[in-house]
Amino acid sequence: MSQVSQDKVGYFGEFGGSFVPAELQNVLNILEQEFLKYKDDPDFNEELSYYFREYVGRESPLYFAERLTNELGGAKIYLKREDLNHTGSHKINNVLGQILLAKRMGAKRVIAETGAGQHGVATATACAMFGMDCTIYMGAEDIKRQALNVFRMELLGAKVVSVTKGQARLKDAVDEAFADLVGNYRNTFYLLGSAVGPHPFPSMVKHFQSVISKESRKQILEKEGRLPDAVLACVGGGSNAIGAFAEYIPDQGVRLIGVEPSEAATLTKGTPGELHGFKCLVLQDEEGNPMPTYSVAAGLDYPGAGPEHSYLKTISRAEYVSVTGDEALNGFQVLSKLEGIIPALESSHAVAYAMKLAPTMTNDQIIIVNVSGRGDKDVEQVFEMLNK
């Protein structure tokens, strides 16, 4: 198959692009045209706003975590409550945007990949609502870890395909979803869940997830009369983080901090390479093969990161740090006990870093932590880890 590369459209500095077989490039070109046609279309956005409000429950609160703030000392901590969205995470924001696009493109069948299962649940939910056929690819290892979410997807009418190749995790699920798209592109819409993949996926996902920072920027100005000093979000592929950062990127006084698992610290330790048809920072061996990754949070188990995150790292506009699985587990418990909010293990990484950062700041400074999802899906896994 001939490889096609796009000339600077869909690039963030040296990162991004589209390195895919010619027949898949044709599909992506059509997707890009449709996205550009509808993203600023008043009818499209009115429909999306309706579902955000009436179905998802947006806008999500920006909550002052008073007990956590007092316990840690230092900066005021606000939590952007994406965990309160219908289906329990930020994933529904992007899913609704893309499903409305799929509907306008006449797609009858939707496919998606999922790691922790939250994107799969959100996709299955939207497909149920719009009456579309839904297939979800999920690594066999993640199916074991996230059995509750697998049942949810099946309950919603989706077919969950277990991927046993490679490490049987998120990367392998993405591989299989792309293979499906190449074989079935005439009737299939690939609803990619993170800010990764070939152009236009990273730009599309950012566009639909930017609702997070549009809201938090407005909310913090209302509550505090000024912008935050730092915005924190966990990073796997990077969709919740790019959504949480988007509206603050031009504000040089706002630190943007992405928090990775130290066991899969792509942006901290990765080098430029190609993965899933785009260029980004990748954890790779000397031959350029993606290295095995592991995280207690299935949704952060990815050897690459979105091209815009890779770019923000190289130009030093955003900082990327890592915390261990044990630190994330501690963050999970502390937020639960102090605020009565059980965060997803993914979000717990951002909470864990906030617990380190806040005490180093003054009490007139402000941190926003994006709580990307709720922890119901992780309670059984955490129970087992704590009782080993």
BALOBA-1460 file (C-alpha; in Angstrom, 3 decimals):
// residues 388
<rec num="1" residu="m" x="0.000" y="0.000" z="0.000"/>
<rec num="2" residu="s" x="1.354" y="3.428" z="-0.881"/>
<rec num="3" residu="q" x="1.896" y="5.761" z="2.076"/>
<rec num="4" residu="v" x="0.441" y="9.251" z="1.952"/>
<rec num="5" residu="s" x="1.743" y="12.172" z="3.980"/>
<rec num="6" residu="q" x="-0.056" y="15.493" z="4.243"/>
<rec num="7" residu="d" x="1.826" y="18.703" z="3.738"/>
<rec num="8" residu="k" x="1.716" y="20.675" z="7.006"/>
<rec num="9" residu="v" x="-2.081" y="20.607" z="7.339"/>
<rec num="10" residu="g" x="-2.807" y="18.853" z="10.617"/>
<rec num="11" residu="y" x="0.683" y="19.418" z="12.010"/>
<rec num="12" residu="f" x="1.673" y="20.903" z="15.345"/>
<rec num="13" residu="g" x="5.286" y="21.839" z="14.687"/>
<rec num="14" residu="e" x="6.901" y="18.575" z="13.558"/>
<rec num="15" residu="f" x="4.166" y="16.435" z="15.133"/>
<rec num="16" residu="g" x="0.912" y="15.148" z="13.698"/>
<rec num="17" residu="g" x="0.277" y="14.531" z="10.011"/>
<rec num="18" residu="s" x="-1.260" y="11.498" z="8.412"/>
<rec num="19" residu="f" x="0.810" y="8.462" z="7.426"/>
<rec num="20" residu="v" x="-1.761" y="5.953" z="6.266"/>
<rec num="21" residu="p" x="-2.589" y="3.774" z="3.229"/>
<rec num="22" residu="a" x="-3.976" y="5.716" z="0.251"/>
<rec num="23" residu="e" x="-7.500" y="4.282" z="0.553"/>
<rec num="24" residu="l" x="-7.697" y="5.256" z="4.229"/>
<rec num="25" residu="q" x="-6.379" y="8.742" z="3.390"/>
<rec num="26" residu="n" x="-9.358" y="9.226" z="1.065"/>
<rec num="27" residu="v" x="-11.696" y="8.406" z="3.974"/>
<rec num="28" residu="l" x="-9.859" y="10.843" z="6.274"/>
<rec num="29" residu="n" x="-10.004" y="13.584" z="3.617"/>
<rec num="30" residu="i" x="-13.804" y="13.243" z="3.461"/>
<rec num="31" residu="l" x="-13.982" y="13.231" z="7.285"/>
<rec num="32" residu="e" x="-11.919" y="16.431" z="7.420"/>
<rec num="33" residu="q" x="-14.140" y="18.150" z="4.831"/>
<rec num="34" residu="e" x="-17.286" y="17.218" z="6.777"/>
<rec num="35" residu="f" x="-15.769" y="18.302" z="10.100"/>
<rec num="36" residu="l" x="-14.743" y="21.688" z="8.679"/>
<rec num="37" residu="k" x="-18.180" y="22.061" z="7.108"/>
<rec num="38" residu="y" x="-20.064" y="21.452" z="10.353"/>
<rec num="39" residu="k" x="-17.829" y="22.587" z="13.222"/>
<rec num="40" residu="d" x="-18.997" y="26.216" z="12.942"/>
<rec num="41" residu="d" x="-22.437" y="25.417" z="11.518"/>
<rec num="42" residu="p" x="-25.137" y="27.047" z="13.718"/>
<rec num="43" residu="d" x="-27.614" y="24.141" z="13.383"/>
<rec num="44" residu="f" x="-24.937" y="21.562" z="14.218"/>
<rec num="45" residu="n" x="-23.762" y="23.514" z="17.259"/>
<rec num="46" residu="e" x="-27.305" y="24.166" z="18.443"/>
<rec num="47" residu="e" x="-27.996" y="20.414" z="18.351"/>
<rec num="48" residu="l" x="-24.715" y="19.648" z="20.119"/>
<rec num="49" residu="s" x="-25.479" y="22.267" z="22.805"/>
<rec num="50" residu="y" x="-28.927" y="20.750" z="23.279"/>
<rec num="51" residu="y" x="-27.482" y="17.279" z="23.957"/>
<rec num="52" residu="f" x="-24.700" y="18.700" z="26.163"/>
<rec num="53" residu="r" x="-27.313" y="20.421" z="28.287"/>
<rec num="54" residu="e" x="-30.236" y="17.996" z="28.269"/>
<rec num="55" residu="y" x="-28.442" y="14.644" z="27.958"/>
<rec num="56" residu="v" x="-24.958" y="15.082" z="29.439"/>
<rec num="57" residu="g" x="-25.891" y="17.615" z="32.125"/>
<rec num="58" residu="r" x="-23.408" y="20.334" z="31.144"/>
<rec num="59" residu="e" x="-22.081" y="22.677" z="32.213"/>
<rec num="60" residu="s" x="-20.165" y="20.639" z="34.770"/>
<rec num="61" residu="p" x="-19.413" y="22.419" z="38.065"/>
<rec num="62" residu="l" x="-16.091" y="23.978" z="38.995"/>
<rec num="63" residu="y" x="-16.000" y="22.960" z="42.643"/>
<rec num="64" residu="f" x="-13.810" y="24.506" z="45.346"/>
<rec num="65" residu="a" x="-12.236" y="21.572" z="47.208"/>
<rec num="66" residu="e" x="-12.093" y="23.319" z="50.564"/>
<rec num="67" residu="r" x="-11.149" y="20.366" z="52.777"/>
<rec num="68" residu="l" x="-8.420" y="19.183" z="50.388"/>
<rec num="69" residu="t" x="-7.103" y="22.761" z="50.160"/>
<rec num="70" residu="n" x="-7.021" y="23.122" z="53.947"/>
<rec num="71" residu="e" x="-5.415" y="19.705" z="54.423"/>
<rec num="72" residu="l" x="-2.572" y="20.422" z="51.996"/>
<rec num="73" residu="g" x="-2.008" y="24.133" z="52.693"/>
<rec num="74" residu="g" x="-0.917" y="26.430" z="49.900"/>
<rec num="75" residu="a" x="-2.879" y="26.993" z="46.712"/>
<rec num="76" residu="k" x="-6.673" y="26.890" z="46.448"/>
<rec num="77" residu="i" x="-7.745" y="23.757" z="44.583"/>
<rec num="78" residu="y" x="-10.745" y="23.769" z="42.264"/>
<rec num="79" residu="l" x="-12.041" y="20.564" z="40.671"/>
<rec num="80" residu="k" x="-13.557" y="20.592" z="37.181"/>
<rec num="81" residu="r" x="-16.216" y="17.919" z="37.640"/>
<rec num="82" residu="e" x="-16.225" y="15.965" z="34.357"/>
<rec num="83" residu="d" x="-16.984" y="12.919" z="36.532"/>
<rec num="84" residu="l" x="-20.550" y="14.256" z="36.844"/>
<rec num="85" residu="n" x="-21.261" y="13.947" z="33.113"/>
<rec num="86" residu="h" x="-23.699" y="11.274" z="31.929"/>
<rec num="87" residu="t" x="-21.662" y="8.020" z="31.517"/>
<rec num="88" residu="g" x="-19.188" y="9.256" z="34.150"/>
<rec num="89" residu="s" x="-16.370" y="10.944" z="32.255"/>
<rec num="90" residu="h" x="-15.243" y="13.585" z="29.754"/>
<rec num="91" residu="k" x="-15.467" y="11.030" z="26.923"/>
<rec num="92" residu="i" x="-19.131" y="11.816" z="26.163"/>
<rec num="93" residu="n" x="-18.202" y="15.369" z="25.010"/>
<rec num="94" residu="n" x="-16.222" y="14.143" z="22.011"/>
<rec num="95" residu="v" x="-18.546" y="11.201" z="21.370"/>
<rec num="96" residu="l" x="-21.606" y="13.415" z="20.947"/>
<rec num="97" residu="g" x="-19.754" y="15.780" z="18.609"/>
<rec num="98" residu="q" x="-18.540" y="12.914" z="16.440"/>
<rec num="99" residu="i" x="-21.831" y="10.985" z="16.474"/>
<rec num="100" residu="l" x="-23.677" y="14.066" z="15.180"/>
<rec num="101" residu="l" x="-21.058" y="14.228" z="12.419"/>
<rec num="102" residu="a" x="-21.535" y="10.506" z="11.681"/>
<rec num="103" residu="k" x="-25.302" y="11.056" z="11.480"/>
<rec num="104" residu="r" x="-24.856" y="13.875" z="8.946"/>
<rec num="105" residu="m" x="-22.458" y="11.707" z="6.922"/>
<rec num="106" residu="g" x="-25.078" y="8.941" z="6.713"/>
<rec num="107" residu="a" x="-23.019" y="6.345" z="8.641"/>
<rec num="108" residu="k" x="-24.952" y="3.242" z="9.697"/>
<rec num="109" residu="r" x="-22.183" y="1.562" z="11.687"/>
<rec num="110" residu="v" x="-19.873" y="3.041" z="14.314"/>
<rec num="111" residu="i" x="-16.657" y="1.491" z="15.641"/>
<rec num="112" residu="a" x="-14.440" y="2.631" z="18.508"/>
<rec num="113" residu="e" x="-11.477" y="1.551" z="20.611"/>
<rec num="114" residu="t" x="-11.408" y="1.712" z="24.396"/>
<rec num="115" residu="g" x="-8.893" y="1.194" z="27.207"/>
<rec num="116" residu="a" x="-10.585" y="1.815" z="30.559"/>
<rec num="117" residu="g" x="-13.942" y="1.334" z="28.878"/>
<rec num="118" residu="q" x="-15.214" y="4.888" z="29.436"/>
<rec num="119" residu="h" x="-14.952" y="5.848" z="25.763"/>
<rec num="120" residu="g" x="-16.553" y="2.536" z="24.831"/>
<rec num="121" residu="v" x="-19.445" y="3.154" z="27.232"/>
<rec num="122" residu="a" x="-19.926" y="6.708" z="25.930"/>
<rec num="123" residu="t" x="-19.877" y="5.492" z="22.309"/>
<rec num="124" residu="a" x="-22.296" y="2.636" z="23.022"/>
<rec num="125" residu="t" x="-24.563" y="5.127" z="24.830"/>
<rec num="126" residu="a" x="-24.669" y="7.548" z="21.888"/>
<rec num="127" residu="c" x="-25.180" y="4.709" z="19.387"/>
<rec num="128" residu="a" x="-28.119" y="3.441" z="21.455"/>
<rec num="129" residu="m" x="-29.628" y="6.914" z="21.496"/>
<rec num="130" residu="f" x="-29.233" y="7.397" z="17.723"/>
<rec num="131" residu="g" x="-30.020" y="3.792" z="16.755"/>
<rec num="132" residu="m" x="-26.642" y="2.981" z="15.202"/>
<rec num="133" residu="d" x="-24.830" y="-0.349" z="15.024"/>
<rec num="134" residu="c" x="-21.854" y="-0.260" z="17.424"/>
<rec num="135" residu="t" x="-18.661" y="-2.352" z="17.656"/>
<rec num="136" residu="i" x="-16.036" y="-1.661" z="20.340"/>
<rec num="137" residu="y" x="-12.471" y="-3.011" z="20.218"/>
<rec num="138" residu="m" x="-10.898" y="-3.609" z="23.626"/>
<rec num="139" residu="g" x="-7.695" y="-5.353" z="24.695"/>
<rec num="140" residu="a" x="-8.233" y="-8.712" z="26.414"/>
<rec num="141" residu="e" x="-6.199" y="-7.500" z="29.424"/>
<rec num="142" residu="d" x="-8.390" y="-4.403" z="29.778"/>
<rec num="143" residu="i" x="-11.538" y="-6.528" z="29.445"/>
<rec num="144" residu="k" x="-10.379" y="-8.429" z="32.541"/>
<rec num="145" residu="r" x="-9.647" y="-5.218" z="34.459"/>
<rec num="146" residu="q" x="-12.835" y="-3.438" z="33.415"/>
<rec num="147" residu="a" x="-15.469" y="-6.190" z="33.349"/>
<rec num="148" residu="l" x="-18.171" y="-3.839" z="34.654"/>
<rec num="149" residu="n" x="-17.713" y="-1.447" z="31.717"/>
<rec num="150" residu="v" x="-17.771" y="-4.379" z="29.256"/>
<rec num="151" residu="f" x="-21.149" y="-5.412" z="30.665"/>
<rec num="152" residu="r" x="-22.359" y="-1.801" z="30.389"/>
<rec num="153" residu="m" x="-21.387" y="-1.641" z="26.713"/>
<rec num="154" residu="e" x="-23.157" y="-4.930" z="25.976"/>
<rec num="155" residu="l" x="-26.202" y="-3.778" z="27.944"/>
<rec num="156" residu="l" x="-26.301" y="-0.699" z="25.695"/>
<rec num="157" residu="g" x="-26.359" y="-2.941" z="22.619"/>
<rec num="158" residu="a" x="-22.715" y="-2.777" z="21.545"/>
<rec num="159" residu="k" x="-20.628" y="-5.720" z="20.373"/>
<rec num="160" residu="v" x="-17.335" y="-5.825" z="22.332"/>
<rec num="161" residu="v" x="-14.468" y="-7.467" z="20.423"/>
<rec num="162" residu="s" x="-11.631" y="-8.853" z="22.571"/>
<rec num="163" residu="v" x="-8.187" y="-8.074" z="21.087"/>
<rec num="164" residu="t" x="-5.576" y="-10.678" z="22.026"/>
<rec num="165" residu="k" x="-2.678" y="-9.462" z="19.839"/>
<rec num="166" residu="g" x="0.435" y="-7.744" z="21.228"/>
<rec num="167" residu="q" x="0.017" y="-6.735" z="24.858"/>
<rec num="168" residu="a" x="-3.780" y="-7.018" z="24.478"/>
<rec num="169" residu="r" x="-4.176" y="-3.421" z="25.649"/>
<rec num="170" residu="l" x="-5.218" y="-0.016" z="24.273"/>
<rec num="171" residu="k" x="-2.604" y="0.268" z="21.509"/>
<rec num="172" residu="d" x="-3.656" y="-3.127" z="20.139"/>
<rec num="173" residu="a" x="-7.345" y="-2.147" z="20.241"/>
<rec num="174" residu="v" x="-6.523" y="0.967" z="18.162"/>
<rec num="175" residu="d" x="-4.654" y="-1.239" z="15.639"/>
<rec num="176" residu="e" x="-7.699" y="-3.466" z="15.205"/>
<rec num="177" residu="a" x="-10.118" y="-0.544" z="14.892"/>
<rec num="178" residu="f" x="-8.033" y="0.996" z="12.092"/>
<rec num="179" residu="a" x="-7.877" y="-2.391" z="10.340"/>
<rec num="180" residu="d" x="-11.683" y="-2.571" z="10.529"/>
<rec num="181" residu="l" x="-12.003" y="0.956" z="9.106"/>
<rec num="182" residu="v" x="-9.754" y="0.124" z="6.128"/>
<rec num="183" residu="g" x="-11.909" y="-2.927" z="5.368"/>
<rec num="184" residu="n" x="-15.316" y="-1.296" z="5.925"/>
<rec num="185" residu="y" x="-14.905" y="2.433" z="5.315"/>
<rec num="186" residu="r" x="-17.858" y="2.656" z="2.923"/>
<rec num="187" residu="n" x="-20.410" y="2.208" z="5.704"/>
<rec num="188" residu="t" x="-18.374" y="2.673" z="8.909"/>
<rec num="189" residu="f" x="-17.514" y="5.721" z="11.033"/>
<rec num="190" residu="y" x="-14.496" y="5.339" z="13.349"/>
<rec num="191" residu="l" x="-15.246" y="7.307" z="16.509"/>
<rec num="192" residu="l" x="-11.716" y="7.719" z="17.882"/>
<rec num="193" residu="g" x="-11.665" y="8.462" z="21.591"/>
<rec num="194" residu="s" x="-8.444" y="10.349" z="22.203"/>
<rec num="195" residu="a" x="-6.512" y="13.263" z="20.718"/>
<rec num="196" residu="v" x="-4.298" y="10.861" z="18.758"/>
<rec num="197" residu="g" x="-4.227" y="9.234" z="15.323"/>
<rec num="198" residu="p" x="-3.842" y="10.712" z="11.852"/>
<rec num="199" residu="h" x="-5.262" y="14.136" z="10.967"/>
<rec num="200" residu="p" x="-8.078" y="15.229" z="11.400"/>
<rec num="201" residu="f" x="-8.685" y="13.157" z="14.585"/>
<rec num="202" residu="p" x="-6.469" y="15.157" z="17.021"/>
<rec num="203" residu="s" x="-7.987" y="18.481" z="15.906"/>
<rec num="204" residu="m" x="-11.526" y="17.106" z="15.975"/>
<rec num="205" residu="v" x="-11.202" y="15.619" z="19.454"/>
<rec num="206" residu="k" x="-9.647" y="18.837" z="20.776"/>
<rec num="207" residu="h" x="-12.495" y="20.869" z="19.262"/>
<rec num="208" residu="f" x="-15.202" y="18.825" z="20.998"/>
<rec num="209" residu="q" x="-13.303" y="18.502" z="24.309"/>
<rec num="210" residu="s" x="-12.441" y="22.224" z="24.491"/>
<rec num="211" residu="v" x="-15.872" y="22.701" z="26.097"/>
<rec num="212" residu="i" x="-14.079" y="21.748" z="29.365"/>
<rec num="213" residu="s" x="-11.737" y="24.771" z="29.355"/>
<rec num="214" residu="k" x="-14.330" y="27.104" z="27.799"/>
<rec num="215" residu="e" x="-16.466" y="26.430" z="30.877"/>
<rec num="216" residu="s" x="-13.682" y="26.403" z="33.484"/>
<rec num="217" residu="r" x="-12.230" y="29.693" z="32.192"/>
<rec num="218" residu="k" x="-15.620" y="31.409" z="32.463"/>
<rec num="219" residu="q" x="-16.316" y="29.780" z="35.851"/>
<rec num="220" residu="i" x="-12.992" y="30.725" z="37.484"/>
<rec num="221" residu="l" x="-13.350" y="34.321" z="36.291"/>
<rec num="222" residu="e" x="-16.807" y="34.401" z="37.890"/>
<rec num="223" residu="k" x="-15.583" y="32.814" z="41.153"/>
<rec num="224" residu="e" x="-12.159" y="34.418" z="41.586"/>
<rec num="225" residu="g" x="-12.102" y="37.324" z="39.138"/>
<rec num="226" residu="r" x="-8.915" y="36.020" z="37.566"/>
<rec num="227" residu="l" x="-7.368" y="33.085" z="35.730"/>
<rec num="228" residu="p" x="-5.819" y="30.120" z="37.576"/>
<rec num="229" residu="d" x="-2.081" y="29.814" z="38.148"/>
<rec num="230" residu="a" x="-2.070" y="26.187" z="36.982"/>
<rec num="231" residu="v" x="-4.359" y="23.716" z="35.231"/>
<rec num="232" residu="l" x="-3.687" y="20.001" z="35.851"/>
<rec num="233" residu="a" x="-4.972" y="16.994" z="33.930"/>
<rec num="234" residu="c" x="-3.914" y="13.375" z="33.520"/>
<rec num="235" residu="v" x="-2.479" y="12.351" z="30.135"/>
<rec num="236" residu="g" x="-2.713" y="9.026" z="28.318"/>
<rec num="237" residu="g" x="-3.521" y="9.796" z="24.708"/>
<rec num="238" residu="g" x="-4.416" y="13.271" z="25.944"/>
<rec num="239" residu="s" x="-8.064" y="14.075" z="25.188"/>
<rec num="240" residu="n" x="-9.143" y="15.314" z="28.621"/>
<rec num="241" residu="a" x="-5.892" y="17.259" z="29.021"/>
<rec num="242" residu="i" x="-6.074" y="19.016" z="25.639"/>
<rec num="243" residu="g" x="-9.714" y="19.851" z="26.422"/>
<rec num="244" residu="a" x="-8.748" y="21.204" z="29.850"/>
<rec num="245" residu="f" x="-5.817" y="23.213" z="28.398"/>
<rec num="246" residu="a" x="-7.279" y="24.482" z="25.091"/>
<rec num="247" residu="e" x="-8.682" y="27.870" z="26.094"/>
<rec num="248" residu="y" x="-5.667" y="28.676" z="28.306"/>
<rec num="249" residu="i" x="-2.927" y="28.010" z="25.729"/>
<rec num="250" residu="p" x="-2.667" y="31.725" z="24.770"/>
<rec num="251" residu="d" x="-2.534" y="32.741" z="28.476"/>
<rec num="252" residu="q" x="1.191" y="32.534" z="29.178"/>
<rec num="253" residu="g" x="0.677" y="33.153" z="32.908"/>
<rec num="254" residu="v" x="-1.296" y="29.904" z="33.300"/>
<rec num="255" residu="r" x="0.866" y="26.813" z="33.811"/>
<rec num="256" residu="l" x="-0.457" y="23.798" z="31.913"/>
<rec num="257" residu="i" x="0.615" y="20.566" z="33.601"/>
<rec num="258" residu="g" x="-0.045" y="17.121" z="32.171"/>
<rec num="259" residu="v" x="0.363" y="14.219" z="34.596"/>
<rec num="260" residu="e" x="1.405" y="10.806" z="33.282"/>
<rec num="261" residu="p" x="1.872" y="7.417" z="34.943"/>
<rec num="262" residu="s" x="5.603" y="6.929" z="35.586"/>
<rec num="263" residu="e" x="5.214" y="3.440" z="34.080"/>
<rec num="264" residu="a" x="4.071" y="4.960" z="30.751"/>
<rec num="265" residu="a" x="5.662" y="8.431" z="30.816"/>
<rec num="266" residu="t" x="5.505" y="9.116" z="27.096"/>
<rec num="267" residu="l" x="5.914" y="12.891" z="27.144"/>
<rec num="268" residu="t" x="8.515" y="12.789" z="29.924"/>
<rec num="269" residu="k" x="10.717" y="10.104" z="28.343"/>
<rec num="270" residu="g" x="9.512" y="9.604" z="24.751"/>
<rec num="271" residu="t" x="11.324" y="10.450" z="21.509"/>
<rec num="272" residu="p" x="9.836" y="11.541" z="18.147"/>
<rec num="273" residu="g" x="8.405" y="8.638" z="16.184"/>
<rec num="274" residu="e" x="5.404" y="7.380" z="14.260"/>
<rec num="275" residu="l" x="2.466" y="5.570" z="15.842"/>
<rec num="276" residu="h" x="-1.007" y="4.847" z="14.452"/>
<rec num="277" residu="g" x="-0.460" y="7.004" z="11.385"/>
<rec num="278" residu="f" x="0.843" y="10.180" z="13.053"/>
<rec num="279" residu="k" x="4.077" y="11.566" z="14.479"/>
<rec num="280" residu="c" x="4.389" y="12.183" z="18.218"/>
<rec num="281" residu="l" x="6.634" y="11.508" z="21.186"/>
<rec num="282" residu="v" x="6.704" y="7.724" z="21.588"/>
<rec num="283" residu="l" x="8.183" y="5.284" z="24.094"/>
<rec num="284" residu="q" x="10.113" y="3.164" z="21.576"/>
<rec num="285" residu="d" x="13.046" y="0.789" z="21.356"/>
<rec num="286" residu="e" x="16.143" y="1.283" z="19.197"/>
<rec num="287" residu="e" x="14.350" y="-0.232" z="16.184"/>
<rec num="288" residu="g" x="11.488" y="2.276" z="16.559"/>
<rec num="289" residu="n" x="8.961" y="-0.270" z="17.877"/>
<rec num="290" residu="p" x="6.562" y="0.972" z="20.597"/>
<rec num="291" residu="m" x="7.646" y="-0.315" z="24.005"/>
<rec num="292" residu="p" x="5.298" y="-2.191" z="26.365"/>
<rec num="293" residu="t" x="3.564" y="0.116" z="28.850"/>
<rec num="294" residu="y" x="1.691" y="-0.510" z="32.057"/>
<rec num="295" residu="s" x="-0.407" y="1.687" z="34.318"/>
<rec num="296" residu="v" x="-2.821" y="0.930" z="37.159"/>
<rec num="297" residu="a" x="-5.195" y="3.079" z="35.074"/>
<rec num="298" residu="a" x="-6.099" y="1.250" z="31.852"/>
<rec num="299" residu="g" x="-6.971" y="4.552" z="30.139"/>
<rec num="300" residu="l" x="-3.376" y="5.835" z="30.494"/>
<rec num="301" residu="d" x="-1.765" y="2.704" z="29.073"/>
<rec num="302" residu="y" x="-0.582" y="4.109" z="25.718"/>
<rec num="303" residu="p" x="2.992" y="4.376" z="24.372"/>
<rec num="304" residu="g" x="2.357" y="7.677" z="22.534"/>
<rec num="305" residu="a" x="0.541" y="10.954" z="23.176"/>
<rec num="306" residu="g" x="-1.405" y="13.426" z="21.092"/>
<rec num="307" residu="p" x="0.641" y="15.466" z="18.609"/>
<rec num="308" residu="e" x="-0.372" y="18.778" z="20.165"/>
<rec num="309" residu="h" x="0.847" y="17.614" z="23.579"/>
<rec num="310" residu="s" x="4.134" y="16.563" z="21.952"/>
<rec num="311" residu="y" x="4.385" y="20.054" z="20.442"/>
<rec num="312" residu="l" x="3.433" y="21.890" z="23.662"/>
<rec num="313" residu="k" x="6.154" y="19.895" z="25.430"/>
<rec num="314" residu="t" x="8.872" y="20.748" z="22.891"/>
<rec num="315" residu="i" x="8.068" y="24.493" z="22.898"/>
<rec num="316" residu="s" x="7.836" y="24.414" z="26.738"/>
<rec num="317" residu="r" x="4.280" y="25.817" z="26.762"/>
<rec num="318" residu="a" x="3.093" y="22.848" z="28.823"/>
<rec num="319" residu="e" x="4.907" y="20.811" z="31.472"/>
<rec num="320" residu="y" x="4.586" y="17.049" z="31.715"/>
<rec num="321" residu="v" x="5.327" y="15.222" z="34.946"/>
<rec num="322" residu="s" x="4.782" y="11.690" z="36.171"/>
<rec num="323" residu="v" x="3.482" y="10.054" z="39.338"/>
<rec num="324" residu="t" x="3.663" y="6.404" z="40.352"/>
<rec num="325" residu="g" x="0.761" y="3.990" z="40.569"/>
<rec num="326" residu="d" x="1.076" y="4.059" z="44.371"/>
<rec num="327" residu="e" x="0.848" y="7.868" z="44.414"/>
<rec num="328" residu="a" x="-2.250" y="7.735" z="42.184"/>
<rec num="329" residu="l" x="-3.777" y="5.131" z="44.498"/>
<rec num="330" residu="n" x="-3.130" y="7.468" z="47.420"/>
<rec num="331" residu="g" x="-4.745" y="10.374" z="45.533"/>
<rec num="332" residu="f" x="-7.769" y="8.155" z="44.856"/>
<rec num="333" residu="q" x="-8.204" y="7.512" z="48.581"/>
<rec num="334" residu="v" x="-7.458" y="11.055" z="49.787"/>
<rec num="335" residu="l" x="-10.003" y="12.729" z="47.486"/>
<rec num="336" residu="s" x="-12.588" y="10.107" z="48.440"/>
<rec num="337" residu="k" x="-12.077" y="10.632" z="52.174"/>
<rec num="338" residu="l" x="-11.708" y="14.427" z="52.202"/>
<rec num="339" residu="e" x="-14.229" y="15.500" z="49.569"/>
<rec num="340" residu="g" x="-16.576" y="12.540" z="49.144"/>
<rec num="341" residu="i" x="-15.547" y="12.337" z="45.485"/>
<rec num="342" residu="i" x="-14.254" y="8.991" z="44.200"/>
<rec num="343" residu="p" x="-12.171" y="9.840" z="41.121"/>
<rec num="344" residu="a" x="-11.212" y="7.542" z="38.260"/>
<rec num="345" residu="l" x="-7.715" y="6.058" z="38.643"/>
<rec num="346" residu="e" x="-6.756" y="8.106" z="35.558"/>
<rec num="347" residu="s" x="-7.885" y="11.378" z="37.223"/>
<rec num="348" residu="s" x="-6.210" y="10.258" z="40.464"/>
<rec num="349" residu="h" x="-2.844" y="10.850" z="38.791"/>
<rec num="350" residu="a" x="-3.692" y="14.558" z="38.422"/>
<rec num="351" residu="v" x="-5.002" y="14.655" z="42.009"/>
<rec num="352" residu="a" x="-1.757" y="13.059" z="43.228"/>
<rec num="353" residu="y" x="0.375" y="15.718" z="41.541"/>
<rec num="354" residu="a" x="-1.874" y="18.517" z="42.850"/>
<rec num="355" residu="m" x="-1.167" y="17.150" z="46.339"/>
<rec num="356" residu="k" x="2.559" y="17.694" z="45.704"/>
<rec num="357" residu="l" x="2.207" y="21.053" z="43.951"/>
<rec num="358" residu="a" x="-0.321" y="22.912" z="46.134"/>
<rec num="359" residu="p" x="1.849" y="23.043" z="49.303"/>
<rec num="360" residu="t" x="4.680" y="24.678" z="47.295"/>
<rec num="361" residu="m" x="2.381" y="27.575" z="46.308"/>
<rec num="362" residu="t" x="0.911" y="30.491" z="48.273"/>
<rec num="363" residu="n" x="-2.661" y="30.544" z="49.543"/>
<rec num="364" residu="d" x="-3.681" y="33.281" z="47.107"/>
<rec num="365" residu="q" x="-2.731" y="31.051" z="44.151"/>
<rec num="366" residu="i" x="-5.204" y="28.811" z="42.303"/>
<rec num="367" residu="i" x="-5.005" y="25.321" z="40.793"/>
<rec num="368" residu="i" x="-7.702" y="23.747" z="38.628"/>
<rec num="369" residu="v" x="-7.616" y="19.936" z="38.522"/>
<rec num="370" residu="n" x="-9.629" y="18.268" z="35.783"/>
<rec num="371" residu="v" x="-11.409" y="15.296" z="37.358"/>
<rec num="372" residu="s" x="-11.813" y="13.525" z="34.027"/>
<rec num="373" residu="g" x="-13.953" y="10.666" z="35.310"/>
<rec num="374" residu="r" x="-15.517" y="8.978" z="38.295"/>
<rec num="375" residu="g" x="-14.038" y="5.952" z="39.994"/>
<rec num="376" residu="d" x="-16.964" y="3.500" z="40.123"/>
<rec num="377" residu="k" x="-15.289" y="1.434" z="37.384"/>
<rec num="378" residu="d" x="-12.093" y="1.170" z="39.477"/>
<rec num="379" residu="v" x="-13.464" y="0.392" z="42.935"/>
<rec num="380" residu="e" x="-13.195" y="-3.391" z="42.567"/>
<rec num="381" residu="q" x="-9.643" y="-3.152" z="41.155"/>
<rec num="382" residu="v" x="-8.593" y="-0.765" z="43.964"/>
<rec num="383" residu="f" x="-10.186" y="-3.071" z="46.552"/>
<rec num="384" residu="e" x="-8.046" y="-5.943" z="45.264"/>
<rec num="385" residu="m" x="-4.852" y="-3.829" z="45.168"/>
<rec num="386" residu="l" x="-5.348" y="-2.538" z="48.702"/>
<rec num="387" residu="n" x="-6.129" y="-5.988" z="50.081"/>
<rec num="388" residu="k" x="-3.211" y="-7.845" z="48.471"/>
